[in-house]
């Protein structure tokens, strides 16, 4: 049974490739699930299952639901892939993009100034203990404490919310360069702002955020590749490889620091065991919690985290997990894809409704983009793709800053794309 996701998503990748005759976003996302499917097999082979799932046998129903629901989420992306292969058009006025680049780049520099010492402290400290404190709820990021002026603090908090989903700025970086043909400094500004994702990940001793950033770079390169000439594609590839290499170095450092001293199994070191578990448990954990865990409490914060925050309710995957563990006495664990996390905290009915919303709502939204999508259409396409792409381990939009960011840029890009005059 553990081989099902690898076999299924490998075949699906080939079918999707034949449909559009290129590696598009749907193919890439499907390949990501096939890749983690390989590690599901290795995960079982080395006996790395957690105590809760060690004696669990994957059911055919759970495996079917896993593959079927992810496929439904991929359908809008592959259905409208051809529109984004040749039809992207520039904005009639790029001034708003230039303003956004400059404003957020200034915020990025301010962040570096305020958080530099804290970042160095994390990188040179015990990342394993720091991450344990995050899970216990005792770790606190303190770079904002240096801002005492109330007005400046409000502005910084607002800009911090607007940068909550780094993939948005990766997309804007590609769009400004490849489609809008803006000067290179604006592209570099957008990419600098996107680094706030990995940097905030460092502050929380988290490697997943950097993984999402790497996936965002690869996904956007695939999306915009048809619009690049050979030289531009080579330059982007070289630039991307440098960024990805640096990100992988950090992920390696984080993994070694957190797990290097732990004992491994069957010849694997502690770090190697953690990598296999990190990449291989999403399918097993989803199936286990789909079959064995009955959701006793509904937490709206899993789907509406920003609203939950404003109402004083709990949100965020880690916080909800700790509360669910406390209330049920069970260990809900981590890394069960976006489907598993929604199922655990909102129940199977909500999970299926969410999948239908992505499938039907995403198709309707992309259909309105037409054959020549604008910046808004590009944003919507990446937004829909991001649910399953960044949902490899958990529900990416369980965090309030991420949902606020994408909601805000949904409005901002829509307004810019509707503006007809220069």
N, C-alpha and C positions, 0 to 999 in steps of 0.2 A: 504493500500500500504506500510506503514512503516514496516509492519511485513514481507515483502518479503525477505529481506536479511537474517533475522534470520531463517525463514523456509527453504529457498533455501540452505544456507550454512550448516545448520544442516543436511539436507538430503544429500548434497554433501559430507560432512565429513563421514557420514555412508557408502556411496558408495565407497569412497576412502579407507576407513578402510577395507572394505570387499575385495577390490582389492589386497592389499598387506598384509592383516592380521596383521597389526600393526599400531600404531600411528607414522607415519613418518612425514616428513616436510610438505608435501602437506596437510595432515590431520590437523596438527597443525595450519597452515596458514588459512585453511578453517574455523577452529574453532574460530580463532581470528576474522574473519569477521562475524561469527555467534554471537560471544560475543558482538561485537559493534552493531550488529543488534538488540540485546535485548535493548541496550541503545537508539537506534533509536525510539523504541516504547515508552520507558520511557520519552525520550526527547519530544515527541509529547504530551504524557499524561499530563506532568506538564507545558505545554505551554511555553517551553523555547526557541522556535525558535526565530532567530534574526528578526529584522524589515523587512529585504528584503525577507525572506522566510516565514513570518508569515501567509500570505494568499495563499501560493503556494500549489497546489495539485500535488502530484507526478504522473507523467505519466507512463503508462505501458511501453512505449518505453524506457524511461530513466532507469527504473528499470531493464528492460531486458538487456540493454547495460552494465549496472553496473555489473550484475551477469555474463553475457556472457564473457566480457573482462577479468574479474578476473579469470574466469575458464580457459580461453585460456592461461593465464600466469602461471597457476598452472599445466597445462598439462605436460610440460617437466619434472617437479619435480616429479610427480607421475609416469610418464612413465619409468623413469630410477631409481626409488627408490630402487629396488631390487639389482641393481649393487652396491649401497652404503651400503647395509645391510650386505654384507659378503665379498666384494672384495677389500676393501682398503688395499693398500700395503705401507710399509715404504720406505723412501728414501734410496738409496744405500750408501749415505754419509750424515750424519747429521751435519757436520761442518758448512755449511751455515746457518742452523737453529740456531745453538748455537751463531754464530756471530751476526745474526739479533737480537736475544734475548738480548745479552749483550749491543749492540750499542743502541738499542731503550730504554733499561732500564736506561742507563746512561742519555739519553735525558729526560726520565720521571723524574729522580731525579733532573735534571737541571730545568725542568719546575716547580717542586714543590718548589725549592729554590727561583725561580724568581716570581712565582705567588702566593705564600703562603699568603702574606698579603692581596692581592686583593681578594682571595677566602674567607678569613675570613671576609673581609669587606662586601662582598655580602651576606654571610650567616647571618651576624648580622645586616644587613641593611634592607631597605624597598625594597623587591624584586618586589613588584607590580610596584613601580615607576621606578625601573631599567628596568623592561620588557617594560614598556611604552616608555622609552627612546630608547630601541632597535627598537620598531616599528616606532618611529619617526626618527630613524637614527642618534640620538645624543649620543648614548651610545658607548663608546670605550673601548675595552680591551687593557690594557697598559703594560702587563708584559714584552713584548719584548723591550720596550723602554729602559730598563736597559742594553741592549746589545749594546755597542758602537763600538766594533771592527767590521769592515765591513766583514771580512772573517768569523768570528764566527757567525755573524748575517745571512749571506747567508746559512751557514750550518744549523743553527737553523730553518730558514724558510723552507729549503728543508725537514728537518726531520719532521717539523710540517705538511707539505703537505703529507708526507708519513704515517702519523698517522691519517689522516682525516676520515677513516672509521674504528672505533674501533672493529667492528665485525671481521675484518681480524685477529686481535691479539687474540680475544677470540677463533677463529677457530684454530689458530696456537698453542694456549695453550692446547686445547684438543688433537690436532693431535700429538704434541710433547710427550704428556703423554701416550695416549691410543694406538696410532699406532706406533710411533717412539720409544716408551719406553725410553725416555730420563730422565735424573735426574730431580727430582721435582723442583729444583731451576729454571730451564729454564721455566717450566710451570708457576711458580709464576711470573717470569719476564714478560712473555707474558700477563698474566692477569693484572699485574701492569700497563703495557703500555696501555691496553684496557681502564683503568680508565681515561685516558686522555679525553675520550668521555664525561663521566659524569662531570669531572672537568671543561672542557670547557663549558659544559652546565650551570654549576654554575656561571661561569664568565659572561654568557649572561642571567642569571636568567631564564633559559629554562628547562622545565621538560620533553620535548619530547625526547631529546638526551638520558636522563637516561632511559626512557621507551624503546627506541631502544636497549640500552645496556642490559636491562633485557630480552627482547625478543631474543637477540643474544645468551645469556647464555642458555636459555631454548631450543632454536632451535638447538644449537650445542650439547647439552646433548642428545636430541632426535636422532640426526644424528649419534653420536658415541656410543650410548648406546648398540647396538648389539655386540660391540667389548670389552665390559667390563665384568669382572666376577662379582659375586654378591657383593663381598667386595669392589671392585673398584667402582662399581655403587653406593653403599651406601655412600662411602667417597665423591664421586663427588656430590651426591645429597645433602649431609650435607654442603659441601663447597658452592655449588650453593645457597642453601637456606639462608645461612648467607649473601652472597653478595646481593641477591635479597631483603632480609629484610632490609639491610642498604639502598639500593636504594629506596625502598618504603617509608622509613622514610624520606629521602630527598624529594621525590615527595610530601609527605604529608605536610612537612614543607613549600615547595614552594607554594603548593595550598592554605594553610592556610594564608601564608603571603600575597599572591597576591589577594585572594578572600574572606578571612575570614571576613572582615569588610563590604563586600557588602551585601545588603539585598537579601534574598532568595525568593522563591515562594512556595506557598501551603505547608508550613511546612518544606521545605528544607532550610538549611543554605546556605550562599553564597558559601562556599567551596563545599558543596554537589551539588549545582546547577552547579558549574563549572566542577565538575567531570562528571556529566551526560552530559553536553554540550560537554565536551572534547571527550568523548567516543561515543556520540550518533549522532553527526551532520554530520559525513562523508557521509552517504548515502543521507540524505536530501540535503546537500549542493551540492553533485555531481549532483543529479537529477535537482536541481534548475538551476545550471549554465549550464548544458547540454541543458536544454529546453529554458531558458530565456536569456542567455548571448551569444551575438555574438562577437566573438573575432575580435577586430578592428586592433590590432597590433600583429605582430608575433615577439616573443622574442626568438632568438636562444639560449640565455643563459639558458633557462629552460632545454635544453637537452645537451648543450655543454658549461657548465659554465666555465671550465678552459680556453678553447679557447677564450670564450667571454671576460674573465678577461684580457687575454694577448693582446687582440685587443682593450682594453679600453671600452668594452661594459658592460652593467649591467648584473649581474647574482645573483643567490640566491633567494629562494622563498620569503623571507620577503621584500627584495629590489625591486623585480619585482612587488610584490603586491602593494607596495607604489606607484611605478611609474604608474602602470595600473590604480589605483584609481585616481591619479592626472590627467592622460590624459583623462579618460572617465567620471570622476565625479561620478562613481559608486563605491560601496564598494564591493570588490571582496572577502572579508572575508578570513577565514582559514578553514582547516580540511575538504577537499573534496577528499581525497585519491590521489594517484599519477595520476590516470586517470583524475580527475577533474582539478588538477593543470596543467597538460600538455594541456588539452583541453582549459583552460582559456588563457594560454599564447602562445599556438601554434596552436590552432584550432582543430576541431574534426577529420579532415583527418590525421593530424600528430599523434593524439592520437591513432587512429586505426592502423596506420602504426607501431607505437611503440609497440603495443600489438602483432602484427604479427611478429615483429622482435624478441621479447622475446620468442614467441611460436616457430617459425621456426628456428631462430638462436640458441636459447637455446637447442632445440632438436638436431640440427646438432652438436653443440659443445659437448654435453654430449654423443652423439653416438660415437664420436671419443675417448672418455675415455675408452671404452671397458668394459669388465666384471670385470677387476681388476684396478679400478681407482687409480691414484697416488695422490700426494698432489695437483698437478695442477687440476686434475679432481674434487677433493674435493672443491677446491677454486671456480671452475666454477659452481659447483652445488649450493654452498652457495650464490654465486654472483647472479645467476638467481633467487634463492628463496628470496633473500633480496629485490628485486624490489617490490614484492607484500607484503612480510612480513613487511618491514619498510615503505610501501606505504599506511598503514592504514589511515594516516592523510594527507600526502602530498607526493610530489615526493622527495624521500630521496636523489637522485643524482642530485638535483638542485644546490648543493653546490660544488664549485670548488675543495676544499680539498678532498672531498669524491671521486669525479671522478678521480682525480689525483692519489689518494691512490690505488683504485682498478685497474686502468690502469697499475700502476707501479708493483703491486703484481701479476697481470696477467702475466707480463713478467718475474718477479722474480721467481714465483712458476713454471712457464713453464720451465725456464732454469734449476732450481734445479731438477725437475722431469725428464728432458731429460738427465741429467748427469749420466753416467753409471759407472764411476770408483770411487772408494773410495779414 
